[in-house]
Amino acid sequence: MMKDEWQVGVLFSRRGVTSAVEISMANATMLAIDEVNASGGPLGKPLKSVAYDPQCSPKKYRELAGRLLSEDGVKTIFGCYMSSCRKAVLPEIEAYRGLLFYPTFYEGFEYSSRCFYTGAASNQSAIQLAQFLMAKYGTRFVLVGSNYVFPYEYNRVITDLVTQSRGKILDEIYVPMDAEPKDFERVMKKIAKHSPDAVISTVVGEGAKMLYEAYADAGFDPSSMPIAAMSTSEAEIQTMRPGVAEGHLTSSPFFETLGTPAAQKFVKAYKARFGADEPVTASAEAAYFQVHLFAKALEIAGTDDPDEIARALGGLEIDAPQGLVKIDATNHHAELWPRIGRVNKLGKFDVVWESPYRVKPDPYFVAPLLDDWTNERLALKA
């Protein structure tokens, strides 16, 4: 008997250290599912979600992925924020021959024929951020990250980019995933000792709030020594004391304040559904457009068989809120639009630089050079 709906799994956390941003991802996923269904559904059948809360635990992520694939009849999962959780889920995806759509910026250096990566890889964020900082602030940096895989790998890439341009990494500091304010007292002392030109942060979740608040309390001036991050989004800023994030920078393909018609339409729909004060993050945007990509691939494939869906996704384009994005058939990552935003007085991002063209993903950083990103080509704004 033919199924009258397409079941999909949704795995984002509503409790735990990175729940603030993961809630935005879960919300955007459900918004996209509702939009797909409102248009009649792929091949005339609606998407039906089966959702669980893994509570930011890699172990629970893996257990729940296995349940979705083995008990709930799901073949495709939208989910994961931290790389540790993605790496926990992928063995289940491989074992049950399913598909994972992963909507988070990440460190790269990974490929799975059963995973599609719709967040920014390092060559779509690290290159641009490093060049911007060296052009505008200086060449001496302190790296601060959470103690798990993404910060270590991302900081390795940043270090390569900075040192090849005769810059210097003054220190590399890590804090626990379940960091406490006292952990950042040590960080502030080291930053004060080194007096870098900027601090590059890969601190995630609740730790980001503590970092920025400790930074403000230490009296550091973001106009001359900003925190520059990939992992600080509108969701983390909303948890901070008012004003403490002002002047700091984030590298991302999408910001809530982006002025494109597609972005404004998405943000308006999101806030109408979930509340005017709910933050719309880059990871939420990727979570949103990847559902629409899946639905389009489902129409092309004519089946929810993961192998057929994967074949249909290769080279597929869609008009996402950030701009026209495309899945690279060779590495399953997305071509995206790098941008850099600075936090304003309202706690929102002003875009201070954006790429004039879409950047192909290079997750293995085959050519990690800054030479192609001259100041003129970056078209830096004040």
Sine and cosine of phi, psi and omega as CSV:
sin_phi,cos_phi,sin_psi,cos_psi,sin_omega,cos_omega
0.00,0.00,0.71,-0.71,-0.02,-1.00
-0.95,0.30,0.66,-0.75,0.08,-1.00
-0.94,0.34,0.53,-0.85,0.02,-1.00
-0.97,-0.25,0.22,0.98,0.06,-1.00
-0.38,-0.93,0.32,-0.95,0.03,-1.00
-0.95,-0.30,0.90,-0.43,-0.01,-1.00
-1.00,0.07,0.71,-0.70,0.07,-1.00
-0.73,-0.69,0.49,-0.87,0.02,-1.00
-0.99,-0.12,0.55,-0.84,0.04,-1.00
-0.78,-0.63,0.89,-0.46,-0.05,-1.00
-0.82,-0.58,1.00,0.00,0.12,-0.99
-0.70,-0.71,0.50,-0.87,-0.12,-0.99
-1.00,0.00,0.67,-0.74,0.10,-0.99
-0.95,-0.32,-0.06,1.00,0.12,-0.99
-0.69,-0.73,0.51,-0.86,0.04,-1.00
0.89,-0.45,0.00,-1.00,-0.22,-0.98
-0.89,0.45,-0.55,0.83,-0.01,-1.00
-0.93,-0.36,0.39,0.92,-0.09,-1.00
-0.91,0.42,-0.48,0.88,-0.04,-1.00
-0.84,0.54,-0.75,0.66,-0.01,-1.00
-0.98,0.21,-0.55,0.83,-0.03,-1.00
-0.92,0.38,-0.52,0.85,0.08,-1.00
-0.89,0.45,-0.65,0.76,0.04,-1.00
-0.90,0.44,-0.56,0.83,0.02,-1.00
-0.94,0.34,-0.68,0.73,0.04,-1.00
-0.89,0.45,-0.68,0.73,0.01,-1.00
-0.88,0.48,-0.72,0.69,-0.03,-1.00
-0.91,0.42,-0.58,0.82,0.06,-1.00
-0.89,0.46,-0.72,0.70,-0.01,-1.00
-0.93,0.38,-0.58,0.81,0.06,-1.00
-0.88,0.48,-0.72,0.69,0.00,-1.00
-0.90,0.43,-0.65,0.76,0.04,-1.00
-0.87,0.50,-0.69,0.73,0.02,-1.00
-0.89,0.45,-0.62,0.78,0.02,-1.00
-0.91,0.40,-0.68,0.73,0.03,-1.00
-0.87,0.49,-0.69,0.72,-0.02,-1.00
-0.93,0.36,-0.58,0.82,0.00,-1.00
-0.91,0.42,-0.43,0.90,0.02,-1.00
-1.00,0.02,0.11,0.99,0.06,-1.00
0.94,-0.35,-0.24,0.97,0.01,-1.00
0.99,0.16,0.46,-0.89,0.03,-1.00
-0.87,0.50,0.80,-0.60,0.00,-1.00
0.83,0.55,0.49,0.87,0.08,-1.00
0.98,0.18,0.19,0.98,0.00,-1.00
-0.83,-0.56,0.67,-0.75,-0.08,-1.00
-0.97,0.23,0.38,-0.92,0.20,-0.98
-0.99,0.12,0.69,-0.72,0.07,-1.00
-0.85,-0.52,0.84,-0.55,-0.06,-1.00
-1.00,-0.06,0.60,-0.80,0.18,-0.98
-0.87,-0.48,0.93,-0.38,-0.16,-0.99
-0.89,-0.45,0.60,-0.80,0.09,-1.00
-0.72,-0.69,0.33,-0.94,0.04,-1.00
-0.95,-0.32,0.97,-0.26,-0.02,-1.00
-0.99,0.15,-0.04,1.00,0.10,-0.99
0.84,0.54,0.55,0.84,0.06,-1.00
0.90,0.44,0.32,0.95,-0.02,-1.00
-0.98,-0.21,0.87,-0.49,0.05,-1.00
-0.82,0.58,-0.62,0.78,0.01,-1.00
-0.89,0.46,-0.71,0.71,0.01,-1.00
-0.93,0.36,-0.58,0.81,0.08,-1.00
-0.83,0.55,-0.73,0.68,-0.03,-1.00
-0.91,0.41,-0.70,0.71,0.00,-1.00
-0.88,0.48,-0.69,0.73,-0.04,-1.00
-0.96,0.29,-0.54,0.84,0.11,-0.99
-0.89,0.45,-0.68,0.73,0.05,-1.00
-0.88,0.48,-0.64,0.77,0.02,-1.00
-0.91,0.42,-0.70,0.72,0.01,-1.00
-0.85,0.52,-0.69,0.72,-0.10,-0.99
-0.98,0.18,-0.53,0.85,-0.10,-0.99
-0.99,-0.17,-0.49,0.87,-0.08,-1.00
-0.93,-0.38,-0.54,0.84,-0.13,-0.99
-1.00,-0.08,-0.03,1.00,0.04,-1.00
0.96,0.29,0.33,0.95,0.00,-1.00
-1.00,0.07,0.64,-0.77,0.05,-1.00
-0.93,-0.37,-0.39,0.92,-0.02,-1.00
-0.80,-0.60,0.71,-0.70,0.02,-1.00
-0.86,-0.51,0.73,-0.69,0.18,-0.98
-0.98,-0.22,0.87,-0.50,-0.03,-1.00
0.11,-0.99,0.05,-1.00,0.07,-1.00
1.00,0.08,0.63,-0.78,0.12,-0.99
-0.89,-0.46,-0.92,0.39,-0.02,-1.00
-0.94,0.35,0.54,-0.84,0.02,-1.00
-0.89,0.46,-0.54,0.84,0.02,-1.00
-0.88,0.47,-0.55,0.83,0.02,-1.00
-0.97,0.25,-0.64,0.77,0.07,-1.00
-0.87,0.49,-0.70,0.72,-0.02,-1.00
-0.92,0.39,-0.46,0.89,0.07,-1.00
-0.96,0.27,-0.56,0.83,-0.05,-1.00
-0.99,0.17,-0.57,0.82,-0.13,-0.99
-0.84,0.55,-0.62,0.78,0.05,-1.00
-0.87,0.50,-0.57,0.82,0.06,-1.00
-0.94,0.35,-0.66,0.75,0.06,-1.00
-0.86,0.51,-0.71,0.70,0.00,-1.00
-0.91,0.41,-0.69,0.72,-0.06,-1.00
-0.90,0.44,-0.62,0.78,-0.04,-1.00
-0.99,-0.15,0.11,0.99,0.06,-1.00
0.83,0.56,0.71,0.70,0.04,-1.00
-0.99,-0.16,-0.30,-0.96,0.07,-1.00
-0.75,-0.66,0.60,-0.80,0.12,-0.99
-0.86,-0.51,0.76,-0.65,0.16,-0.99
-0.97,-0.26,0.87,-0.49,-0.13,-0.99
-0.91,-0.42,0.93,-0.36,-0.18,-0.98
-0.98,-0.19,0.47,0.88,-0.09,-1.00
-0.91,-0.41,0.64,-0.77,0.23,-0.97
-0.80,0.61,0.58,-0.82,-0.01,-1.00
-0.39,-0.92,-0.02,-1.00,-0.18,-0.98
-0.98,0.18,-0.26,0.97,-0.06,-1.00
0.99,0.11,-0.37,-0.93,0.03,-1.00
0.87,0.49,0.65,0.76,0.02,-1.00
-0.45,-0.89,0.54,-0.84,0.14,-0.99
-0.52,-0.85,0.71,-0.70,0.17,-0.99
-0.68,-0.74,0.72,-0.70,0.03,-1.00
-0.91,0.40,-0.21,0.98,-0.05,-1.00
-0.92,-0.39,0.31,0.95,0.05,-1.00
-0.74,-0.67,0.67,-0.74,0.10,-0.99
-0.88,-0.48,0.82,-0.57,-0.16,-0.99
-0.97,-0.25,0.94,-0.34,-0.10,-1.00
-0.96,-0.27,-0.05,1.00,0.13,-0.99
-1.00,0.02,0.12,-0.99,-0.07,-1.00
-0.96,0.29,0.71,-0.71,0.19,-0.98
-1.00,0.06,0.14,-0.99,-0.13,-0.99
-0.87,0.49,-0.57,0.82,-0.02,-1.00
-0.96,0.26,-0.12,0.99,0.07,-1.00
-0.97,-0.25,0.17,0.98,-0.02,-1.00
-0.50,-0.87,-0.76,0.64,-0.09,-1.00
-0.91,0.41,-0.70,0.72,0.01,-1.00
-0.85,0.52,-0.76,0.65,-0.08,-1.00
-0.91,0.42,-0.66,0.75,-0.01,-1.00
-0.92,0.39,-0.70,0.71,-0.01,-1.00
-0.88,0.47,-0.70,0.72,0.00,-1.00
-0.90,0.43,-0.68,0.73,0.01,-1.00
-0.86,0.51,-0.73,0.68,-0.03,-1.00
-0.90,0.43,-0.68,0.73,-0.03,-1.00
-0.94,0.34,-0.49,0.87,0.04,-1.00
-0.98,0.22,-0.52,0.85,-0.15,-0.99
-0.96,-0.27,-0.46,0.89,-0.16,-0.99
-0.83,-0.56,-0.60,0.80,-0.06,-1.00
0.58,-0.81,-0.15,-0.99,-0.16,-0.99
-0.85,-0.53,0.21,0.98,-0.05,-1.00
-0.91,-0.42,0.84,-0.55,-0.15,-0.99
-0.73,-0.68,0.51,-0.86,0.23,-0.97
-0.94,-0.35,0.72,-0.69,0.02,-1.00
-0.97,-0.23,0.76,-0.65,0.04,-1.00
-0.78,-0.63,0.79,-0.61,-0.05,-1.00
-0.59,-0.81,0.27,-0.96,0.16,-0.99
-0.98,0.21,0.45,-0.89,-0.14,-0.99
-1.00,0.08,0.96,0.27,0.15,-0.99
-0.40,-0.92,-0.09,-1.00,-0.28,-0.96
-0.89,0.45,-0.71,0.71,-0.08,-1.00
-0.84,0.54,-0.77,0.63,-0.01,-1.00
-0.88,0.48,-0.63,0.78,0.01,-1.00
-0.89,0.46,-0.73,0.68,-0.04,-1.00
-0.94,0.34,-0.67,0.74,0.00,-1.00
-0.90,0.43,-0.65,0.76,0.01,-1.00
-0.93,0.37,-0.50,0.87,0.09,-1.00
-0.90,0.44,-0.67,0.75,0.03,-1.00
-0.91,0.42,-0.74,0.68,0.02,-1.00
-0.85,0.52,-0.67,0.74,0.00,-1.00
-0.87,0.49,-0.70,0.71,0.03,-1.00
-0.87,0.50,-0.70,0.71,-0.03,-1.00
-0.91,0.42,-0.67,0.74,-0.04,-1.00
-0.94,0.34,-0.72,0.69,-0.08,-1.00
-0.93,0.36,-0.54,0.84,0.04,-1.00
-0.93,0.36,-0.32,0.95,0.04,-1.00
-0.98,-0.21,0.32,0.95,0.05,-1.00
0.91,0.41,0.41,0.91,0.16,-0.99
-1.00,0.04,-0.07,-1.00,-0.07,-1.00
-0.60,-0.80,0.73,-0.69,0.17,-0.99
-1.00,-0.05,0.92,-0.40,-0.10,-1.00
-0.99,0.16,-0.51,0.86,-0.01,-1.00
-0.26,-0.97,0.41,-0.91,0.03,-1.00
-0.72,-0.69,0.92,-0.39,-0.17,-0.99
-0.84,-0.54,0.67,-0.74,0.03,-1.00
-0.83,-0.56,0.60,-0.80,0.04,-1.00
-0.88,-0.48,0.41,-0.91,0.00,-1.00
-0.89,0.46,0.42,-0.91,0.08,-1.00
-0.87,0.50,-0.60,0.80,0.05,-1.00
-0.99,-0.14,0.79,0.61,-0.09,-1.00
-0.86,0.50,0.44,-0.90,0.09,-1.00
-0.85,-0.52,0.33,-0.94,-0.01,-1.00
-0.79,0.62,-0.56,0.83,-0.02,-1.00
-0.90,0.44,-0.47,0.88,0.03,-1.00
-0.90,0.44,-0.52,0.86,-0.04,-1.00
-1.00,0.08,-0.23,0.97,0.15,-0.99
-0.89,0.46,-0.67,0.74,0.05,-1.00
-0.90,0.44,-0.66,0.75,0.00,-1.00
-0.89,0.45,-0.69,0.72,-0.03,-1.00
-0.90,0.44,-0.62,0.79,0.03,-1.00
-0.89,0.46,-0.64,0.77,0.00,-1.00
-0.95,0.32,-0.62,0.79,0.04,-1.00
-0.90,0.44,-0.69,0.72,0.02,-1.00
-0.88,0.47,-0.62,0.78,0.00,-1.00
-0.90,0.43,-0.68,0.74,-0.10,-1.00
-1.00,0.08,-0.47,0.88,-0.06,-1.00
0.74,0.67,0.89,0.45,-0.05,-1.00
-0.96,0.28,0.11,-0.99,0.10,-1.00
-0.99,0.17,-0.45,0.89,0.06,-1.00
-0.31,-0.95,0.37,-0.93,0.10,-1.00
-0.94,-0.34,0.82,-0.58,0.02,-1.00
-0.98,-0.18,0.87,-0.48,-0.12,-0.99
-0.95,-0.32,0.71,-0.70,0.23,-0.97
-0.82,-0.57,0.53,0.85,0.10,-1.00
-0.98,0.20,0.74,-0.67,-0.08,-1.00
-0.91,-0.41,0.32,-0.95,0.16,-0.99
0.88,0.47,-0.66,-0.75,-0.07,-1.00
-0.90,0.44,-0.43,0.90,0.03,-1.00
-0.90,0.43,-0.52,0.86,0.02,-1.00
-0.88,0.47,-0.67,0.75,0.05,-1.00
-0.85,0.53,-0.73,0.69,-0.02,-1.00
-0.91,0.42,-0.64,0.77,-0.01,-1.00
-0.88,0.47,-0.79,0.62,-0.08,-1.00
-0.92,0.38,-0.60,0.80,0.02,-1.00
-0.94,0.35,-0.64,0.77,0.05,-1.00
-0.92,0.40,-0.59,0.81,0.02,-1.00
-0.89,0.45,-0.71,0.71,0.04,-1.00
-0.91,0.42,-0.67,0.74,-0.01,-1.00
-0.91,0.42,-0.48,0.88,0.02,-1.00
-0.97,0.22,-0.17,0.99,0.06,-1.00
1.00,0.09,0.23,0.97,0.01,-1.00
-0.95,0.30,0.59,-0.80,-0.09,-1.00
-0.98,-0.19,0.92,-0.39,-0.02,-1.00
-0.92,0.40,-0.33,0.94,0.02,-1.00
-0.94,0.34,-0.43,0.90,0.03,-1.00
-0.92,-0.39,-0.37,0.93,0.00,-1.00
-0.59,-0.81,0.98,0.20,-0.06,-1.00
-0.99,0.17,0.33,-0.94,0.30,-0.95
-1.00,0.07,0.78,-0.63,0.03,-1.00
-0.88,-0.47,0.78,-0.63,-0.17,-0.99
-0.64,-0.77,0.27,-0.96,0.28,-0.96
-0.96,-0.29,-0.45,0.90,-0.21,-0.98
-0.99,-0.11,0.09,1.00,0.03,-1.00
-0.96,-0.27,0.95,-0.32,-0.06,-1.00
-0.92,-0.40,-0.06,-1.00,0.07,-1.00
-0.84,0.55,-0.52,0.86,-0.03,-1.00
-0.93,0.37,-0.70,0.72,0.02,-1.00
-0.93,0.36,-0.64,0.77,-0.03,-1.00
-0.88,0.48,-0.60,0.80,-0.01,-1.00
-0.89,0.46,-0.43,0.90,0.00,-1.00
-0.99,0.12,-0.20,0.98,-0.10,-1.00
-1.00,0.06,0.29,-0.96,0.15,-0.99
-0.87,0.50,0.61,-0.79,0.00,-1.00
-0.82,0.57,0.73,-0.68,0.11,-0.99
1.00,-0.04,-0.32,0.95,-0.12,-0.99
-0.95,0.32,-0.38,0.92,-0.01,-1.00
-1.00,-0.02,-0.14,0.99,-0.08,-1.00
-0.86,0.52,0.74,-0.67,0.04,-1.00
1.00,-0.03,-0.19,0.98,0.01,-1.00
-1.00,0.06,0.26,-0.96,-0.19,-0.98
-0.87,-0.49,0.51,-0.86,0.14,-0.99
-0.67,-0.74,0.65,-0.76,0.09,-1.00
-0.98,-0.18,0.82,-0.57,-0.12,-0.99
-0.26,-0.97,0.50,-0.87,0.07,-1.00
-0.96,0.27,-0.27,0.96,-0.11,-0.99
-0.58,-0.82,0.64,-0.77,0.18,-0.98
-0.74,-0.67,0.48,-0.88,-0.03,-1.00
-0.84,0.54,-0.48,0.88,-0.07,-1.00
-1.00,0.05,0.04,1.00,-0.04,-1.00
-0.84,0.54,0.68,-0.73,-0.16,-0.99
-1.00,-0.07,0.11,0.99,0.00,-1.00
-0.93,0.37,0.51,-0.86,0.02,-1.00
-0.82,0.57,-0.66,0.75,-0.01,-1.00
-0.90,0.43,-0.62,0.78,0.02,-1.00
-0.92,0.39,-0.70,0.71,-0.01,-1.00
-0.90,0.43,-0.62,0.79,0.04,-1.00
-0.90,0.43,-0.69,0.73,0.01,-1.00
-0.90,0.44,-0.76,0.65,-0.02,-1.00
-0.89,0.46,-0.66,0.75,0.02,-1.00
-0.88,0.47,-0.71,0.71,0.00,-1.00
-0.91,0.41,-0.64,0.77,0.00,-1.00
-0.88,0.47,-0.76,0.65,-0.06,-1.00
-0.94,0.33,-0.52,0.85,0.07,-1.00
-0.91,0.42,-0.54,0.84,-0.05,-1.00
-0.99,0.10,-0.67,0.75,-0.19,-0.98
-0.92,-0.39,-0.14,0.99,0.04,-1.00
0.83,-0.55,0.62,-0.78,-0.08,-1.00
-0.90,0.44,-0.44,0.90,-0.04,-1.00
-1.00,-0.08,0.00,1.00,-0.02,-1.00
-0.97,0.26,0.78,-0.63,-0.05,-1.00
-0.96,0.29,0.59,-0.81,0.05,-1.00
-0.92,-0.39,0.93,-0.36,-0.14,-0.99
-0.98,-0.19,0.19,-0.98,0.07,-1.00
-0.89,0.45,-0.62,0.79,0.03,-1.00
-0.92,0.38,-0.53,0.85,0.09,-1.00
-0.92,0.39,-0.65,0.76,0.02,-1.00
-0.88,0.47,-0.68,0.73,0.03,-1.00
-0.92,0.40,-0.64,0.77,0.05,-1.00
-0.88,0.48,-0.58,0.81,-0.01,-1.00
-0.94,0.33,-0.80,0.60,-0.11,-0.99
-0.96,0.29,-0.41,0.91,0.00,-1.00
-0.94,0.34,-0.48,0.88,0.10,-1.00
-0.91,0.41,-0.68,0.74,0.04,-1.00
-0.92,0.40,-0.59,0.81,0.09,-1.00
-0.88,0.48,-0.73,0.69,0.02,-1.00
-0.86,0.52,-0.70,0.71,-0.02,-1.00
-0.89,0.46,-0.63,0.77,0.02,-1.00
-0.92,0.40,-0.66,0.75,0.03,-1.00
-0.91,0.41,-0.58,0.81,0.04,-1.00
-0.89,0.45,-0.65,0.76,0.07,-1.00
-0.88,0.48,-0.68,0.74,-0.03,-1.00
-0.93,0.36,-0.70,0.71,-0.07,-1.00
-0.95,0.30,-0.53,0.85,-0.04,-1.00
0.97,0.25,0.17,0.99,-0.02,-1.00
-0.36,-0.93,0.39,-0.92,0.08,-1.00
-1.00,-0.09,0.27,0.96,0.09,-1.00
-0.86,0.51,0.84,-0.55,-0.09,-1.00
-0.83,0.56,-0.61,0.79,0.00,-1.00
-0.92,0.40,-0.62,0.78,0.03,-1.00
-0.95,0.32,-0.63,0.78,0.05,-1.00
-0.88,0.47,-0.70,0.71,0.00,-1.00
-0.87,0.49,-0.66,0.75,0.02,-1.00
-0.90,0.43,-0.63,0.78,-0.02,-1.00
-0.94,0.35,-0.46,0.89,-0.06,-1.00
-0.97,0.26,-0.45,0.89,-0.03,-1.00
-0.85,0.53,0.88,-0.47,0.01,-1.00
0.99,0.16,0.04,1.00,-0.05,-1.00
-0.96,0.29,0.67,-0.74,0.02,-1.00
-0.90,-0.43,0.44,-0.90,0.07,-1.00
-0.46,-0.89,0.53,-0.85,0.02,-1.00
-0.99,0.11,1.00,-0.03,-0.02,-1.00
-1.00,0.10,0.25,-0.97,0.05,-1.00
-0.82,0.57,-0.56,0.83,0.00,-1.00
-0.97,0.22,-0.30,0.96,-0.10,-1.00
0.65,-0.76,-0.04,-1.00,-0.01,-1.00
-0.95,0.33,0.87,-0.49,0.00,-1.00
-0.93,-0.37,0.36,-0.93,-0.08,-1.00
-0.58,-0.81,0.65,-0.76,0.06,-1.00
-1.00,0.07,0.82,-0.57,0.05,-1.00
-0.97,0.24,0.86,-0.51,-0.08,-1.00
-0.92,0.38,-0.39,0.92,-0.08,-1.00
-1.00,0.09,-0.46,0.89,-0.07,-1.00
-0.75,-0.66,0.01,1.00,0.08,-1.00
0.91,0.42,0.28,0.96,0.13,-0.99
-0.99,-0.16,0.21,-0.98,-0.07,-1.00
-0.97,-0.22,0.60,-0.80,0.20,-0.98
-0.98,0.22,0.82,-0.57,-0.17,-0.99
-0.76,-0.65,0.05,-1.00,-0.08,-1.00
-0.91,-0.42,1.00,-0.06,-0.03,-1.00
-0.89,0.45,0.61,-0.79,0.05,-1.00
-0.57,-0.82,0.34,-0.94,0.12,-0.99
-0.79,-0.62,0.76,-0.65,-0.01,-1.00
-0.87,-0.50,0.53,-0.85,0.09,-1.00
-0.90,-0.43,0.70,-0.71,-0.04,-1.00
-0.96,0.29,0.76,-0.65,0.00,-1.00
-0.99,-0.14,-0.11,-0.99,-0.07,-1.00
-0.89,0.46,-0.44,0.90,-0.03,-1.00
-1.00,0.05,0.01,1.00,-0.04,-1.00
0.98,0.18,0.27,0.96,0.05,-1.00
-0.95,-0.31,0.23,-0.97,-0.04,-1.00
-0.99,-0.12,0.76,-0.66,0.25,-0.97
-1.00,-0.09,0.80,-0.60,0.02,-1.00
-0.96,0.28,0.88,-0.47,-0.03,-1.00
-0.97,-0.25,-0.21,0.98,0.13,-0.99
-0.39,-0.92,0.60,-0.80,0.12,-0.99
-0.55,-0.83,0.56,-0.83,-0.01,-1.00
-0.92,0.38,0.68,-0.73,0.06,-1.00
-0.97,0.22,-0.08,1.00,-0.01,-1.00
-0.54,-0.84,0.32,-0.95,0.02,-1.00
-0.96,0.28,0.66,-0.75,-0.07,-1.00
-0.97,-0.26,0.81,-0.59,0.04,-1.00
-0.93,0.37,0.58,-0.81,0.03,-1.00
-0.96,0.27,0.67,-0.74,0.10,-1.00
-0.75,-0.66,0.94,0.34,-0.14,-0.99
-0.88,0.47,-0.41,0.91,0.02,-1.00
-1.00,-0.07,0.09,1.00,0.06,-1.00
0.75,0.66,0.82,0.57,-0.02,-1.00
-0.89,0.45,-0.57,0.82,-0.03,-1.00
-0.78,-0.63,0.96,0.28,-0.06,-1.00
-0.99,0.17,0.94,0.34,-0.06,-1.00
-0.89,-0.46,0.56,-0.83,0.11,-0.99
-1.00,-0.06,-0.11,0.99,-0.12,-0.99
-0.86,0.52,-0.52,0.86,-0.03,-1.00
-0.99,0.14,0.01,1.00,-0.07,-1.00
-0.86,-0.51,0.89,0.45,0.02,-1.00
-0.93,0.36,0.27,-0.96,0.01,-1.00
-0.85,0.52,-0.63,0.78,-0.02,-1.00
-0.91,0.41,-0.67,0.75,-0.05,-1.00
-0.94,0.35,-0.52,0.85,0.03,-1.00
-0.94,0.34,-0.37,0.93,-0.01,-1.00
0.78,0.63,0.82,0.58,-0.07,-1.00
-0.89,0.46,0.63,-0.78,0.09,-1.00
-0.95,-0.31,0.38,-0.92,0.05,-1.00
-0.94,0.34,0.00,0.00,0.00,0.00
